[in-house]
């Protein structure tokens, strides 16, 4: 019986089939482990993010609708750390326990849930407190007179958040504007639940106290 010399026998065919199936399984496993599909579709405005270290090329943060870690313009504090239209200021800048402003300058903020213009403890206790800019966190539990206190610091600004009931961040953590820092309380030298909020500006290597009202702190509040 004539048989072509180079034709593989049944055993060889079985081996080839098994090897092929093994290679297909290896490829499928590799794809499952390594391939990741991003669902991000870019900024709503259609602006294109640059890949250079500067973060954005010829596009402002306002144009992209983005804010967050390291983006230009997020170093400067802005807005209300309570992020609530029911925010009321219970003590102003440079008065009372906030004097002298160069040392103790701050404003006290709380929540008014009844609409009478006065702070309400039941609405203020454990109200969330948010970072107002990009920076690195330093947490100080049980300090005096600030109680549970947080600094958020970058090269140009630092903000202080005092009398917290509890923390939501840890020392060394990097946060962006809008990130949760902790919860309002009455720790330290305090007569009731509120947030003591400070802003400091780096002026040629020296930290100078600034009025938080100059940074849009009560925007959107009555």
PyMOL commands that place a pseudoatom at each C-alpha (Angstrom):
pseudoatom trace, name=CA, resn=UNK, resi=1, chain=A, elem=C, hetatm=0, pos=[0.000, 0.000, 0.000]
pseudoatom trace, name=CA, resn=UNK, resi=2, chain=A, elem=C, hetatm=0, pos=[1.389, 3.337, -1.055]
pseudoatom trace, name=CA, resn=UNK, resi=3, chain=A, elem=C, hetatm=0, pos=[1.834, 5.921, 1.778]
pseudoatom trace, name=CA, resn=UNK, resi=4, chain=A, elem=C, hetatm=0, pos=[3.176, 9.413, 1.376]
pseudoatom trace, name=CA, resn=UNK, resi=5, chain=A, elem=C, hetatm=0, pos=[6.419, 9.617, 3.279]
pseudoatom trace, name=CA, resn=UNK, resi=6, chain=A, elem=C, hetatm=0, pos=[5.762, 13.045, 4.875]
pseudoatom trace, name=CA, resn=UNK, resi=7, chain=A, elem=C, hetatm=0, pos=[2.138, 12.444, 5.978]
pseudoatom trace, name=CA, resn=UNK, resi=8, chain=A, elem=C, hetatm=0, pos=[1.766, 12.603, 9.791]
pseudoatom trace, name=CA, resn=UNK, resi=9, chain=A, elem=C, hetatm=0, pos=[0.367, 9.586, 11.497]
pseudoatom trace, name=CA, resn=UNK, resi=10, chain=A, elem=C, hetatm=0, pos=[-2.682, 9.611, 13.846]
pseudoatom trace, name=CA, resn=UNK, resi=11, chain=A, elem=C, hetatm=0, pos=[-0.476, 10.074, 16.904]
pseudoatom trace, name=CA, resn=UNK, resi=12, chain=A, elem=C, hetatm=0, pos=[1.272, 13.093, 15.463]
pseudoatom trace, name=CA, resn=UNK, resi=13, chain=A, elem=C, hetatm=0, pos=[-2.070, 14.666, 14.473]
pseudoatom trace, name=CA, resn=UNK, resi=14, chain=A, elem=C, hetatm=0, pos=[-3.342, 14.278, 18.050]
pseudoatom trace, name=CA, resn=UNK, resi=15, chain=A, elem=C, hetatm=0, pos=[-0.222, 15.949, 19.410]
pseudoatom trace, name=CA, resn=UNK, resi=16, chain=A, elem=C, hetatm=0, pos=[-0.569, 18.865, 16.993]
pseudoatom trace, name=CA, resn=UNK, resi=17, chain=A, elem=C, hetatm=0, pos=[-4.223, 19.343, 17.994]
pseudoatom trace, name=CA, resn=UNK, resi=18, chain=A, elem=C, hetatm=0, pos=[-3.372, 19.385, 21.705]
pseudoatom trace, name=CA, resn=UNK, resi=19, chain=A, elem=C, hetatm=0, pos=[-0.527, 21.865, 21.204]
pseudoatom trace, name=CA, resn=UNK, resi=20, chain=A, elem=C, hetatm=0, pos=[-2.816, 24.182, 19.212]
pseudoatom trace, name=CA, resn=UNK, resi=21, chain=A, elem=C, hetatm=0, pos=[-5.503, 24.082, 21.884]
pseudoatom trace, name=CA, resn=UNK, resi=22, chain=A, elem=C, hetatm=0, pos=[-2.892, 24.880, 24.541]
pseudoatom trace, name=CA, resn=UNK, resi=23, chain=A, elem=C, hetatm=0, pos=[-1.629, 27.923, 22.637]
pseudoatom trace, name=CA, resn=UNK, resi=24, chain=A, elem=C, hetatm=0, pos=[-5.187, 29.240, 22.195]
pseudoatom trace, name=CA, resn=UNK, resi=25, chain=A, elem=C, hetatm=0, pos=[-5.842, 28.869, 25.911]
pseudoatom trace, name=CA, resn=UNK, resi=26, chain=A, elem=C, hetatm=0, pos=[-2.620, 30.709, 26.761]
pseudoatom trace, name=CA, resn=UNK, resi=27, chain=A, elem=C, hetatm=0, pos=[-3.548, 33.617, 24.478]
pseudoatom trace, name=CA, resn=UNK, resi=28, chain=A, elem=C, hetatm=0, pos=[-7.020, 33.890, 25.979]
pseudoatom trace, name=CA, resn=UNK, resi=29, chain=A, elem=C, hetatm=0, pos=[-5.605, 33.885, 29.513]
pseudoatom trace, name=CA, resn=UNK, resi=30, chain=A, elem=C, hetatm=0, pos=[-3.071, 36.591, 28.647]
pseudoatom trace, name=CA, resn=UNK, resi=31, chain=A, elem=C, hetatm=0, pos=[-5.771, 38.875, 27.279]
pseudoatom trace, name=CA, resn=UNK, resi=32, chain=A, elem=C, hetatm=0, pos=[-7.949, 38.477, 30.365]
pseudoatom trace, name=CA, resn=UNK, resi=33, chain=A, elem=C, hetatm=0, pos=[-5.060, 39.323, 32.694]
pseudoatom trace, name=CA, resn=UNK, resi=34, chain=A, elem=C, hetatm=0, pos=[-3.426, 42.204, 30.882]
pseudoatom trace, name=CA, resn=UNK, resi=35, chain=A, elem=C, hetatm=0, pos=[-5.927, 44.017, 28.654]
pseudoatom trace, name=CA, resn=UNK, resi=36, chain=A, elem=C, hetatm=0, pos=[-7.880, 46.794, 30.347]
pseudoatom trace, name=CA, resn=UNK, resi=37, chain=A, elem=C, hetatm=0, pos=[-10.425, 48.944, 28.473]
pseudoatom trace, name=CA, resn=UNK, resi=38, chain=A, elem=C, hetatm=0, pos=[-10.909, 52.486, 29.742]
pseudoatom trace, name=CA, resn=UNK, resi=39, chain=A, elem=C, hetatm=0, pos=[-14.486, 53.778, 29.835]
pseudoatom trace, name=CA, resn=UNK, resi=40, chain=A, elem=C, hetatm=0, pos=[-13.337, 57.413, 30.173]
pseudoatom trace, name=CA, resn=UNK, resi=41, chain=A, elem=C, hetatm=0, pos=[-14.475, 59.448, 27.182]
pseudoatom trace, name=CA, resn=UNK, resi=42, chain=A, elem=C, hetatm=0, pos=[-12.549, 62.647, 27.876]
pseudoatom trace, name=CA, resn=UNK, resi=43, chain=A, elem=C, hetatm=0, pos=[-13.772, 66.072, 29.034]
pseudoatom trace, name=CA, resn=UNK, resi=44, chain=A, elem=C, hetatm=0, pos=[-17.257, 67.097, 28.004]
pseudoatom trace, name=CA, resn=UNK, resi=45, chain=A, elem=C, hetatm=0, pos=[-15.917, 70.102, 26.111]
pseudoatom trace, name=CA, resn=UNK, resi=46, chain=A, elem=C, hetatm=0, pos=[-13.887, 67.880, 23.806]
pseudoatom trace, name=CA, resn=UNK, resi=47, chain=A, elem=C, hetatm=0, pos=[-10.591, 69.422, 24.897]
pseudoatom trace, name=CA, resn=UNK, resi=48, chain=A, elem=C, hetatm=0, pos=[-7.606, 67.136, 24.609]
pseudoatom trace, name=CA, resn=UNK, resi=49, chain=A, elem=C, hetatm=0, pos=[-5.381, 66.570, 27.620]
pseudoatom trace, name=CA, resn=UNK, resi=50, chain=A, elem=C, hetatm=0, pos=[-1.670, 66.873, 26.999]
pseudoatom trace, name=CA, resn=UNK, resi=51, chain=A, elem=C, hetatm=0, pos=[0.724, 64.104, 27.940]
pseudoatom trace, name=CA, resn=UNK, resi=52, chain=A, elem=C, hetatm=0, pos=[3.509, 66.428, 29.056]
pseudoatom trace, name=CA, resn=UNK, resi=53, chain=A, elem=C, hetatm=0, pos=[4.354, 67.086, 32.716]
pseudoatom trace, name=CA, resn=UNK, resi=54, chain=A, elem=C, hetatm=0, pos=[2.460, 70.358, 32.615]
pseudoatom trace, name=CA, resn=UNK, resi=55, chain=A, elem=C, hetatm=0, pos=[-0.826, 68.475, 32.573]
pseudoatom trace, name=CA, resn=UNK, resi=56, chain=A, elem=C, hetatm=0, pos=[-2.750, 70.703, 30.131]
pseudoatom trace, name=CA, resn=UNK, resi=57, chain=A, elem=C, hetatm=0, pos=[-1.530, 72.284, 26.921]
pseudoatom trace, name=CA, resn=UNK, resi=58, chain=A, elem=C, hetatm=0, pos=[-3.237, 75.534, 25.985]
pseudoatom trace, name=CA, resn=UNK, resi=59, chain=A, elem=C, hetatm=0, pos=[-6.453, 74.488, 27.774]
pseudoatom trace, name=CA, resn=UNK, resi=60, chain=A, elem=C, hetatm=0, pos=[-7.663, 75.902, 31.080]
pseudoatom trace, name=CA, resn=UNK, resi=61, chain=A, elem=C, hetatm=0, pos=[-9.243, 73.827, 33.828]
pseudoatom trace, name=CA, resn=UNK, resi=62, chain=A, elem=C, hetatm=0, pos=[-12.486, 75.750, 33.353]
pseudoatom trace, name=CA, resn=UNK, resi=63, chain=A, elem=C, hetatm=0, pos=[-12.573, 74.761, 29.673]
pseudoatom trace, name=CA, resn=UNK, resi=64, chain=A, elem=C, hetatm=0, pos=[-12.245, 71.066, 30.436]
pseudoatom trace, name=CA, resn=UNK, resi=65, chain=A, elem=C, hetatm=0, pos=[-14.601, 71.029, 33.383]
pseudoatom trace, name=CA, resn=UNK, resi=66, chain=A, elem=C, hetatm=0, pos=[-11.973, 69.105, 35.325]
pseudoatom trace, name=CA, resn=UNK, resi=67, chain=A, elem=C, hetatm=0, pos=[-10.488, 69.732, 38.729]
pseudoatom trace, name=CA, resn=UNK, resi=68, chain=A, elem=C, hetatm=0, pos=[-8.227, 67.652, 40.908]
pseudoatom trace, name=CA, resn=UNK, resi=69, chain=A, elem=C, hetatm=0, pos=[-4.737, 66.554, 41.798]
pseudoatom trace, name=CA, resn=UNK, resi=70, chain=A, elem=C, hetatm=0, pos=[-1.975, 68.573, 40.221]
pseudoatom trace, name=CA, resn=UNK, resi=71, chain=A, elem=C, hetatm=0, pos=[-4.041, 70.396, 37.604]
pseudoatom trace, name=CA, resn=UNK, resi=72, chain=A, elem=C, hetatm=0, pos=[-3.092, 74.057, 37.152]
pseudoatom trace, name=CA, resn=UNK, resi=73, chain=A, elem=C, hetatm=0, pos=[-5.095, 76.464, 39.261]
pseudoatom trace, name=CA, resn=UNK, resi=74, chain=A, elem=C, hetatm=0, pos=[-6.090, 73.971, 41.951]
pseudoatom trace, name=CA, resn=UNK, resi=75, chain=A, elem=C, hetatm=0, pos=[-3.342, 75.079, 44.356]
pseudoatom trace, name=CA, resn=UNK, resi=76, chain=A, elem=C, hetatm=0, pos=[-5.334, 78.182, 45.398]
pseudoatom trace, name=CA, resn=UNK, resi=77, chain=A, elem=C, hetatm=0, pos=[-8.086, 77.549, 47.963]
pseudoatom trace, name=CA, resn=UNK, resi=78, chain=A, elem=C, hetatm=0, pos=[-11.572, 78.439, 46.820]
pseudoatom trace, name=CA, resn=UNK, resi=79, chain=A, elem=C, hetatm=0, pos=[-15.115, 77.774, 47.929]
pseudoatom trace, name=CA, resn=UNK, resi=80, chain=A, elem=C, hetatm=0, pos=[-16.950, 76.543, 50.958]
pseudoatom trace, name=CA, resn=UNK, resi=81, chain=A, elem=C, hetatm=0, pos=[-15.354, 73.682, 52.926]
pseudoatom trace, name=CA, resn=UNK, resi=82, chain=A, elem=C, hetatm=0, pos=[-18.839, 72.641, 54.083]
pseudoatom trace, name=CA, resn=UNK, resi=83, chain=A, elem=C, hetatm=0, pos=[-20.224, 72.648, 50.514]
pseudoatom trace, name=CA, resn=UNK, resi=84, chain=A, elem=C, hetatm=0, pos=[-23.690, 73.554, 51.798]
pseudoatom trace, name=CA, resn=UNK, resi=85, chain=A, elem=C, hetatm=0, pos=[-25.979, 76.527, 51.079]
pseudoatom trace, name=CA, resn=UNK, resi=86, chain=A, elem=C, hetatm=0, pos=[-27.050, 76.298, 54.751]
pseudoatom trace, name=CA, resn=UNK, resi=87, chain=A, elem=C, hetatm=0, pos=[-23.589, 77.438, 55.928]
pseudoatom trace, name=CA, resn=UNK, resi=88, chain=A, elem=C, hetatm=0, pos=[-23.503, 80.327, 58.399]
pseudoatom trace, name=CA, resn=UNK, resi=89, chain=A, elem=C, hetatm=0, pos=[-20.496, 82.181, 59.826]
pseudoatom trace, name=CA, resn=UNK, resi=90, chain=A, elem=C, hetatm=0, pos=[-20.608, 82.207, 63.607]
pseudoatom trace, name=CA, resn=UNK, resi=91, chain=A, elem=C, hetatm=0, pos=[-17.414, 84.216, 64.183]
pseudoatom trace, name=CA, resn=UNK, resi=92, chain=A, elem=C, hetatm=0, pos=[-15.691, 86.521, 61.737]
pseudoatom trace, name=CA, resn=UNK, resi=93, chain=A, elem=C, hetatm=0, pos=[-12.101, 87.083, 60.753]
pseudoatom trace, name=CA, resn=UNK, resi=94, chain=A, elem=C, hetatm=0, pos=[-9.746, 88.743, 63.236]
pseudoatom trace, name=CA, resn=UNK, resi=95, chain=A, elem=C, hetatm=0, pos=[-12.299, 89.087, 66.052]
pseudoatom trace, name=CA, resn=UNK, resi=96, chain=A, elem=C, hetatm=0, pos=[-12.864, 87.266, 69.330]
pseudoatom trace, name=CA, resn=UNK, resi=97, chain=A, elem=C, hetatm=0, pos=[-10.718, 84.154, 69.578]
pseudoatom trace, name=CA, resn=UNK, resi=98, chain=A, elem=C, hetatm=0, pos=[-9.476, 84.873, 66.046]
pseudoatom trace, name=CA, resn=UNK, resi=99, chain=A, elem=C, hetatm=0, pos=[-7.518, 87.951, 67.115]
pseudoatom trace, name=CA, resn=UNK, resi=100, chain=A, elem=C, hetatm=0, pos=[-4.851, 88.880, 66.384]
pseudoatom trace, name=CA, resn=UNK, resi=101, chain=A, elem=C, hetatm=0, pos=[-5.450, 87.805, 62.792]
pseudoatom trace, name=CA, resn=UNK, resi=102, chain=A, elem=C, hetatm=0, pos=[-1.755, 87.386, 62.052]
pseudoatom trace, name=CA, resn=UNK, resi=103, chain=A, elem=C, hetatm=0, pos=[-1.678, 84.524, 64.567]
pseudoatom trace, name=CA, resn=UNK, resi=104, chain=A, elem=C, hetatm=0, pos=[-5.233, 83.217, 64.964]
pseudoatom trace, name=CA, resn=UNK, resi=105, chain=A, elem=C, hetatm=0, pos=[-6.956, 84.552, 61.843]
pseudoatom trace, name=CA, resn=UNK, resi=106, chain=A, elem=C, hetatm=0, pos=[-9.834, 82.286, 60.812]
pseudoatom trace, name=CA, resn=UNK, resi=107, chain=A, elem=C, hetatm=0, pos=[-13.597, 82.185, 60.437]
pseudoatom trace, name=CA, resn=UNK, resi=108, chain=A, elem=C, hetatm=0, pos=[-16.002, 79.835, 62.197]
pseudoatom trace, name=CA, resn=UNK, resi=109, chain=A, elem=C, hetatm=0, pos=[-18.578, 78.002, 60.099]
pseudoatom trace, name=CA, resn=UNK, resi=110, chain=A, elem=C, hetatm=0, pos=[-21.582, 75.897, 61.043]
pseudoatom trace, name=CA, resn=UNK, resi=111, chain=A, elem=C, hetatm=0, pos=[-24.887, 74.690, 59.584]
pseudoatom trace, name=CA, resn=UNK, resi=112, chain=A, elem=C, hetatm=0, pos=[-28.268, 76.423, 59.890]
pseudoatom trace, name=CA, resn=UNK, resi=113, chain=A, elem=C, hetatm=0, pos=[-31.021, 73.891, 59.155]
pseudoatom trace, name=CA, resn=UNK, resi=114, chain=A, elem=C, hetatm=0, pos=[-33.960, 76.058, 60.306]
pseudoatom trace, name=CA, resn=UNK, resi=115, chain=A, elem=C, hetatm=0, pos=[-33.242, 79.086, 58.130]
pseudoatom trace, name=CA, resn=UNK, resi=116, chain=A, elem=C, hetatm=0, pos=[-33.138, 81.571, 61.011]
pseudoatom trace, name=CA, resn=UNK, resi=117, chain=A, elem=C, hetatm=0, pos=[-29.540, 82.592, 60.299]
pseudoatom trace, name=CA, resn=UNK, resi=118, chain=A, elem=C, hetatm=0, pos=[-28.135, 80.910, 63.402]
pseudoatom trace, name=CA, resn=UNK, resi=119, chain=A, elem=C, hetatm=0, pos=[-26.105, 77.721, 63.758]
pseudoatom trace, name=CA, resn=UNK, resi=120, chain=A, elem=C, hetatm=0, pos=[-27.995, 74.564, 64.692]
pseudoatom trace, name=CA, resn=UNK, resi=121, chain=A, elem=C, hetatm=0, pos=[-25.976, 71.928, 66.592]
pseudoatom trace, name=CA, resn=UNK, resi=122, chain=A, elem=C, hetatm=0, pos=[-28.166, 69.072, 65.337]
pseudoatom trace, name=CA, resn=UNK, resi=123, chain=A, elem=C, hetatm=0, pos=[-27.355, 69.988, 61.749]
pseudoatom trace, name=CA, resn=UNK, resi=124, chain=A, elem=C, hetatm=0, pos=[-23.708, 70.772, 62.426]
pseudoatom trace, name=CA, resn=UNK, resi=125, chain=A, elem=C, hetatm=0, pos=[-22.585, 67.649, 64.276]
pseudoatom trace, name=CA, resn=UNK, resi=126, chain=A, elem=C, hetatm=0, pos=[-20.662, 65.322, 61.943]
pseudoatom trace, name=CA, resn=UNK, resi=127, chain=A, elem=C, hetatm=0, pos=[-21.360, 67.445, 58.871]
pseudoatom trace, name=CA, resn=UNK, resi=128, chain=A, elem=C, hetatm=0, pos=[-18.759, 66.506, 56.204]
pseudoatom trace, name=CA, resn=UNK, resi=129, chain=A, elem=C, hetatm=0, pos=[-15.808, 68.843, 55.641]
pseudoatom trace, name=CA, resn=UNK, resi=130, chain=A, elem=C, hetatm=0, pos=[-14.047, 69.030, 52.290]
pseudoatom trace, name=CA, resn=UNK, resi=131, chain=A, elem=C, hetatm=0, pos=[-10.680, 70.233, 51.050]
pseudoatom trace, name=CA, resn=UNK, resi=132, chain=A, elem=C, hetatm=0, pos=[-10.806, 73.544, 49.196]
pseudoatom trace, name=CA, resn=UNK, resi=133, chain=A, elem=C, hetatm=0, pos=[-7.609, 72.992, 47.193]
pseudoatom trace, name=CA, resn=UNK, resi=134, chain=A, elem=C, hetatm=0, pos=[-4.904, 70.552, 46.209]
pseudoatom trace, name=CA, resn=UNK, resi=135, chain=A, elem=C, hetatm=0, pos=[-2.311, 69.641, 48.832]
pseudoatom trace, name=CA, resn=UNK, resi=136, chain=A, elem=C, hetatm=0, pos=[-0.767, 67.177, 51.243]
pseudoatom trace, name=CA, resn=UNK, resi=137, chain=A, elem=C, hetatm=0, pos=[-2.480, 66.344, 54.523]
pseudoatom trace, name=CA, resn=UNK, resi=138, chain=A, elem=C, hetatm=0, pos=[-1.111, 66.567, 58.052]
pseudoatom trace, name=CA, resn=UNK, resi=139, chain=A, elem=C, hetatm=0, pos=[-3.400, 65.262, 60.790]
pseudoatom trace, name=CA, resn=UNK, resi=140, chain=A, elem=C, hetatm=0, pos=[-3.088, 66.364, 64.441]
pseudoatom trace, name=CA, resn=UNK, resi=141, chain=A, elem=C, hetatm=0, pos=[-5.418, 64.518, 66.830]
pseudoatom trace, name=CA, resn=UNK, resi=142, chain=A, elem=C, hetatm=0, pos=[-6.336, 66.055, 70.177]
pseudoatom trace, name=CA, resn=UNK, resi=143, chain=A, elem=C, hetatm=0, pos=[-4.255, 69.215, 69.723]
pseudoatom trace, name=CA, resn=UNK, resi=144, chain=A, elem=C, hetatm=0, pos=[-4.749, 72.375, 71.764]
pseudoatom trace, name=CA, resn=UNK, resi=145, chain=A, elem=C, hetatm=0, pos=[-6.577, 74.617, 71.198]
pseudoatom trace, name=CA, resn=UNK, resi=146, chain=A, elem=C, hetatm=0, pos=[-7.664, 73.212, 67.793]
pseudoatom trace, name=CA, resn=UNK, resi=147, chain=A, elem=C, hetatm=0, pos=[-8.687, 69.711, 68.891]
pseudoatom trace, name=CA, resn=UNK, resi=148, chain=A, elem=C, hetatm=0, pos=[-8.686, 67.306, 65.944]
pseudoatom trace, name=CA, resn=UNK, resi=149, chain=A, elem=C, hetatm=0, pos=[-6.954, 69.423, 63.314]
pseudoatom trace, name=CA, resn=UNK, resi=150, chain=A, elem=C, hetatm=0, pos=[-5.949, 69.055, 59.638]
pseudoatom trace, name=CA, resn=UNK, resi=151, chain=A, elem=C, hetatm=0, pos=[-3.490, 71.017, 57.528]
pseudoatom trace, name=CA, resn=UNK, resi=152, chain=A, elem=C, hetatm=0, pos=[-3.670, 70.779, 53.730]
pseudoatom trace, name=CA, resn=UNK, resi=153, chain=A, elem=C, hetatm=0, pos=[-0.481, 72.269, 52.287]
pseudoatom trace, name=CA, resn=UNK, resi=154, chain=A, elem=C, hetatm=0, pos=[1.100, 72.896, 48.901]
pseudoatom trace, name=CA, resn=UNK, resi=155, chain=A, elem=C, hetatm=0, pos=[3.929, 75.208, 47.841]
pseudoatom trace, name=CA, resn=UNK, resi=156, chain=A, elem=C, hetatm=0, pos=[1.725, 78.310, 47.713]
pseudoatom trace, name=CA, resn=UNK, resi=157, chain=A, elem=C, hetatm=0, pos=[-1.099, 77.832, 50.230]
pseudoatom trace, name=CA, resn=UNK, resi=158, chain=A, elem=C, hetatm=0, pos=[-2.164, 75.909, 53.265]
pseudoatom trace, name=CA, resn=UNK, resi=159, chain=A, elem=C, hetatm=0, pos=[-5.573, 75.608, 54.877]
pseudoatom trace, name=CA, resn=UNK, resi=160, chain=A, elem=C, hetatm=0, pos=[-6.432, 74.629, 58.445]
pseudoatom trace, name=CA, resn=UNK, resi=161, chain=A, elem=C, hetatm=0, pos=[-9.542, 72.741, 59.585]
pseudoatom trace, name=CA, resn=UNK, resi=162, chain=A, elem=C, hetatm=0, pos=[-10.061, 72.616, 63.356]
pseudoatom trace, name=CA, resn=UNK, resi=163, chain=A, elem=C, hetatm=0, pos=[-12.341, 71.056, 66.013]
pseudoatom trace, name=CA, resn=UNK, resi=164, chain=A, elem=C, hetatm=0, pos=[-13.221, 68.022, 63.885]
pseudoatom trace, name=CA, resn=UNK, resi=165, chain=A, elem=C, hetatm=0, pos=[-15.158, 65.119, 65.354]
pseudoatom trace, name=CA, resn=UNK, resi=166, chain=A, elem=C, hetatm=0, pos=[-13.265, 62.595, 63.235]
pseudoatom trace, name=CA, resn=UNK, resi=167, chain=A, elem=C, hetatm=0, pos=[-10.864, 62.264, 60.317]
pseudoatom trace, name=CA, resn=UNK, resi=168, chain=A, elem=C, hetatm=0, pos=[-11.398, 60.780, 56.856]
pseudoatom trace, name=CA, resn=UNK, resi=169, chain=A, elem=C, hetatm=0, pos=[-7.749, 61.185, 55.768]
pseudoatom trace, name=CA, resn=UNK, resi=170, chain=A, elem=C, hetatm=0, pos=[-4.282, 60.378, 57.092]
pseudoatom trace, name=CA, resn=UNK, resi=171, chain=A, elem=C, hetatm=0, pos=[-0.998, 62.252, 57.291]
pseudoatom trace, name=CA, resn=UNK, resi=172, chain=A, elem=C, hetatm=0, pos=[0.882, 62.225, 53.981]
pseudoatom trace, name=CA, resn=UNK, resi=173, chain=A, elem=C, hetatm=0, pos=[-2.228, 61.700, 51.869]
pseudoatom trace, name=CA, resn=UNK, resi=174, chain=A, elem=C, hetatm=0, pos=[-2.640, 63.910, 48.800]
pseudoatom trace, name=CA, resn=UNK, resi=175, chain=A, elem=C, hetatm=0, pos=[-6.091, 65.452, 48.355]
pseudoatom trace, name=CA, resn=UNK, resi=176, chain=A, elem=C, hetatm=0, pos=[-7.793, 67.615, 45.763]
pseudoatom trace, name=CA, resn=UNK, resi=177, chain=A, elem=C, hetatm=0, pos=[-10.472, 70.272, 46.042]
pseudoatom trace, name=CA, resn=UNK, resi=178, chain=A, elem=C, hetatm=0, pos=[-13.697, 68.538, 46.997]
pseudoatom trace, name=CA, resn=UNK, resi=179, chain=A, elem=C, hetatm=0, pos=[-12.115, 65.513, 48.685]
pseudoatom trace, name=CA, resn=UNK, resi=180, chain=A, elem=C, hetatm=0, pos=[-13.594, 64.547, 52.051]
pseudoatom trace, name=CA, resn=UNK, resi=181, chain=A, elem=C, hetatm=0, pos=[-11.326, 65.430, 54.984]
pseudoatom trace, name=CA, resn=UNK, resi=182, chain=A, elem=C, hetatm=0, pos=[-13.410, 64.699, 58.072]
pseudoatom trace, name=CA, resn=UNK, resi=183, chain=A, elem=C, hetatm=0, pos=[-16.508, 65.602, 60.057]
pseudoatom trace, name=CA, resn=UNK, resi=184, chain=A, elem=C, hetatm=0, pos=[-17.524, 68.651, 62.052]
pseudoatom trace, name=CA, resn=UNK, resi=185, chain=A, elem=C, hetatm=0, pos=[-17.227, 68.441, 65.808]
pseudoatom trace, name=CA, resn=UNK, resi=186, chain=A, elem=C, hetatm=0, pos=[-16.372, 70.390, 68.942]
pseudoatom trace, name=CA, resn=UNK, resi=187, chain=A, elem=C, hetatm=0, pos=[-12.980, 69.024, 69.984]
pseudoatom trace, name=CA, resn=UNK, resi=188, chain=A, elem=C, hetatm=0, pos=[-10.353, 71.219, 71.593]
pseudoatom trace, name=CA, resn=UNK, resi=189, chain=A, elem=C, hetatm=0, pos=[-11.223, 74.721, 72.805]
pseudoatom trace, name=CA, resn=UNK, resi=190, chain=A, elem=C, hetatm=0, pos=[-14.766, 74.910, 71.453]
pseudoatom trace, name=CA, resn=UNK, resi=191, chain=A, elem=C, hetatm=0, pos=[-18.210, 75.756, 72.817]
pseudoatom trace, name=CA, resn=UNK, resi=192, chain=A, elem=C, hetatm=0, pos=[-20.183, 73.836, 70.199]
pseudoatom trace, name=CA, resn=UNK, resi=193, chain=A, elem=C, hetatm=0, pos=[-19.898, 72.020, 66.855]
pseudoatom trace, name=CA, resn=UNK, resi=194, chain=A, elem=C, hetatm=0, pos=[-18.335, 74.205, 64.184]
pseudoatom trace, name=CA, resn=UNK, resi=195, chain=A, elem=C, hetatm=0, pos=[-15.405, 74.419, 61.782]
pseudoatom trace, name=CA, resn=UNK, resi=196, chain=A, elem=C, hetatm=0, pos=[-12.544, 76.835, 62.425]
pseudoatom trace, name=CA, resn=UNK, resi=197, chain=A, elem=C, hetatm=0, pos=[-11.238, 77.460, 58.885]
pseudoatom trace, name=CA, resn=UNK, resi=198, chain=A, elem=C, hetatm=0, pos=[-7.906, 79.164, 58.188]
pseudoatom trace, name=CA, resn=UNK, resi=199, chain=A, elem=C, hetatm=0, pos=[-6.018, 80.121, 55.016]
pseudoatom trace, name=CA, resn=UNK, resi=200, chain=A, elem=C, hetatm=0, pos=[-2.302, 80.900, 54.898]
pseudoatom trace, name=CA, resn=UNK, resi=201, chain=A, elem=C, hetatm=0, pos=[-0.317, 82.213, 51.923]
pseudoatom trace, name=CA, resn=UNK, resi=202, chain=A, elem=C, hetatm=0, pos=[3.372, 81.533, 51.305]
pseudoatom trace, name=CA, resn=UNK, resi=203, chain=A, elem=C, hetatm=0, pos=[5.032, 84.918, 50.861]
pseudoatom trace, name=CA, resn=UNK, resi=204, chain=A, elem=C, hetatm=0, pos=[8.707, 84.480, 50.018]
pseudoatom trace, name=CA, resn=UNK, resi=205, chain=A, elem=C, hetatm=0, pos=[9.044, 81.492, 52.307]
pseudoatom trace, name=CA, resn=UNK, resi=206, chain=A, elem=C, hetatm=0, pos=[6.991, 82.926, 55.183]
pseudoatom trace, name=CA, resn=UNK, resi=207, chain=A, elem=C, hetatm=0, pos=[3.411, 81.849, 55.901]
pseudoatom trace, name=CA, resn=UNK, resi=208, chain=A, elem=C, hetatm=0, pos=[1.047, 84.837, 56.200]
pseudoatom trace, name=CA, resn=UNK, resi=209, chain=A, elem=C, hetatm=0, pos=[-2.513, 84.534, 57.446]
pseudoatom trace, name=CA, resn=UNK, resi=210, chain=A, elem=C, hetatm=0, pos=[-5.280, 85.527, 54.993]
pseudoatom trace, name=CA, resn=UNK, resi=211, chain=A, elem=C, hetatm=0, pos=[-8.998, 86.243, 55.285]
pseudoatom trace, name=CA, resn=UNK, resi=212, chain=A, elem=C, hetatm=0, pos=[-10.944, 83.179, 54.034]
pseudoatom trace, name=CA, resn=UNK, resi=213, chain=A, elem=C, hetatm=0, pos=[-13.745, 85.494, 52.885]
pseudoatom trace, name=CA, resn=UNK, resi=214, chain=A, elem=C, hetatm=0, pos=[-11.396, 86.689, 50.144]
pseudoatom trace, name=CA, resn=UNK, resi=215, chain=A, elem=C, hetatm=0, pos=[-11.373, 83.145, 48.732]
pseudoatom trace, name=CA, resn=UNK, resi=216, chain=A, elem=C, hetatm=0, pos=[-15.091, 82.692, 48.047]
pseudoatom trace, name=CA, resn=UNK, resi=217, chain=A, elem=C, hetatm=0, pos=[-15.723, 80.768, 51.261]
pseudoatom trace, name=CA, resn=UNK, resi=218, chain=A, elem=C, hetatm=0, pos=[-19.364, 81.858, 51.643]
pseudoatom trace, name=CA, resn=UNK, resi=219, chain=A, elem=C, hetatm=0, pos=[-20.307, 81.805, 47.982]
pseudoatom trace, name=CA, resn=UNK, resi=220, chain=A, elem=C, hetatm=0, pos=[-23.728, 80.207, 47.575]
pseudoatom trace, name=CA, resn=UNK, resi=221, chain=A, elem=C, hetatm=0, pos=[-24.620, 80.734, 51.226]
pseudoatom trace, name=CA, resn=UNK, resi=222, chain=A, elem=C, hetatm=0, pos=[-27.364, 83.119, 52.434]
for i in range(1, 222): cmd.bond("trace and resi %d" % i, "trace and resi %d" % (i + 1))
show_as sticks, trace
zoom trace
